[in-house]
């Protein structure tokens, strides 16, 4: 009987599937994460963590990414902290892939815990470490996160460092992200013209990728900046973005899709108020707020809802026109 089974297993034409290697499983989980399916990626990373036969490098990266996914899903930082602690205990500076991954997640947890200066130091040190070990994509990741937490003009410096590294690596995906960061940094610095230039470059890079949501976001950023600088086409572009966002939401009413209905609605509300129609502006902004609540901003970005509420109160106090 055993001979018969073996003979069948080796019969010409019989394909025996080869299980993926741990590194291939990690790469698959990373691909799911990059698609913004954080819940799906979490399942894959947790399956890796549960495998007792993993190489240390894969184990460390899977632990760190499990913590990262928890920070982006319902579990939150509290659920992810034990995984990050395990990754930190197992990581070694002598193994660059696990070390850079863990340091990146550590910086994110420090940022979310209200420790931006400590987070910036973590990202900065990991950026230098990654460059020294010729890991350009990890260096770009660290520069991206450093730009988010850096104060003032340093945001622009870090965005430009990331862009230079991404150009050297030829990474279109990272250039799309980093030019968007640069635009946001210029916007925060009060320079909407420079922001619009950067957002347009980000949009051009995003258009090279197969990422419909990413392109929607990039188109919104351009239209948003057009509103800030007073370009006449802003309303037309925002209405086009809103239509696409609403189509996505109607097809799949997820929190993420609800959020991206909110942003063009808010911009259109601001345009409408500037044109003197406060009543219609209130209608638009109330709808935007409803989508933000649906998206969970009350939990993970309460400051945004507070700003919207202040704007609503301001417009509600104005006399009818």
CORBEL-V935399 format. One record per helix or strand. SS is the DSSP state (@ for helix, = for strand). FROM is the first residue (numbers start at 1). TO is the last residue. Records with the same first field share a line. If there is no record, write none. Layout:
BEGIN
SS: FROM-TO, FROM-TO
END
This chain:
BEGIN
@: 2-9, 22-34, 38-49, 56-72, 76-90, 96-112, 116-132, 136-149, 153-169, 172-188, 192-206, 212-229, 234-251, 255-274, 278-295, 297-300, 302-316
END
